Amino acid sequence: MKPKCRRRRCSNCKQLFFPDPRNRYHQRFCSDTACQKASKTTSQQRWRTKSENQYYWSGRERVEKVRAWRRRHPQYWKGAAKQGAVALQDDCLAQQRSPEVVKAGLAT
């Protein structure tokens, strides 16, 4: 017999919700869009406060890596609109319908 999944109070909106059974021990936010944004913000803040992540985006090797990427992709900053972006789908023309012919014997 499966154990019942208890409801939990969302850390953002304070509403009760059923956590996903696969994450029931550590899910703290409901599936509402605003609550998911709050979850992301909280997660990012927790990541940034760790001492090993304090200087993750800085340092000589990181700067050189970014500069090399920018040299390899000079058109990136100009944007897709200015480069003549190609549509992902072709425009479809509406098919012309032929007029239906009603046979005299079938009409009621």
C-alpha positions in Angstrom: 0.0 0.0 0.0 1.3 3.4 -1.0 1.8 6.0 1.8 -0.4 9.0 1.5 1.2 12.2 0.5 0.5 14.9 3.0 -0.4 18.4 2.0 2.2 21.1 2.6 2.0 24.9 3.0 3.6 26.9 0.2 6.5 29.1 1.4 5.3 31.9 -0.9 1.5 32.1 -1.0 0.9 30.1 2.2 -1.8 27.9 0.5 -1.9 24.2 1.0 -0.8 22.0 -1.9 0.0 18.4 -2.6 3.8 18.1 -3.3 5.0 16.0 -6.2 5.5 12.5 -4.9 9.0 12.3 -6.3 10.0 15.5 -4.5 7.7 15.4 -1.5 10.5 15.7 1.1 12.0 18.9 -0.3 9.3 20.7 -2.4 8.5 23.9 -0.6 6.6 25.9 -3.3 3.3 25.1 -5.1 3.0 25.1 -8.9 1.6 28.6 -9.2 3.6 30.8 -11.6 4.3 33.5 -8.9 5.4 30.8 -6.5 7.7 29.2 -9.0 9.4 32.6 -9.6 9.8 33.0 -5.9 11.3 29.5 -5.7 13.8 30.4 -8.4 14.8 33.6 -6.7 15.3 31.9 -3.4 17.4 29.2 -5.0 19.6 31.7 -6.8 20.1 33.7 -3.6 21.0 30.5 -1.7 23.5 29.6 -4.5 25.1 33.1 -4.5 25.6 33.1 -0.7 27.8 30.0 -0.7 31.5 30.9 -0.3 32.7 28.8 -3.2 30.3 30.7 -5.5 31.2 34.2 -4.4 33.6 34.8 -7.3 32.2 32.4 -9.8 31.7 35.0 -12.5 34.9 36.9 -11.9 38.6 36.2 -12.4 41.1 36.4 -15.2 40.2 33.1 -16.8 36.5 33.9 -16.9 37.1 37.2 -18.5 39.3 35.6 -21.2 36.7 33.0 -21.8 34.0 35.6 -22.4 36.3 37.7 -24.6 37.1 34.6 -26.8 33.4 33.8 -27.1 32.6 37.3 -28.2 35.4 37.2 -30.8 33.9 33.9 -32.2 30.4 35.3 -32.3 30.6 38.9 -33.4 27.1 39.0 -34.9 25.4 37.9 -31.7 24.8 41.4 -30.2 23.2 42.7 -33.4 20.2 40.5 -32.9 18.3 38.1 -35.1 15.9 40.8 -36.5 18.8 42.8 -38.1 20.4 39.6 -39.5 17.3 38.8 -41.5 15.9 36.0 -39.3 14.4 33.1 -41.1 10.9 31.9 -40.0 10.8 28.5 -38.4 7.7 27.6 -40.5 6.9 28.4 -44.1 3.7 30.4 -44.7 1.0 28.1 -46.0 -1.4 29.3 -48.6 -5.0 28.4 -48.0 -6.2 25.6 -50.2 -9.0 26.5 -52.6 -12.1 24.4 -52.1 -13.8 23.2 -55.1 -17.6 23.7 -55.1 -19.5 20.7 -54.0 -21.7 19.1 -56.6 -25.0 17.9 -55.3 -26.5 15.0 -57.1 -30.2 15.2 -57.7 -31.0 11.7 -56.4 -29.2 12.3 -53.1 -30.7 15.6 -52.1 -33.6 15.3 -49.6 
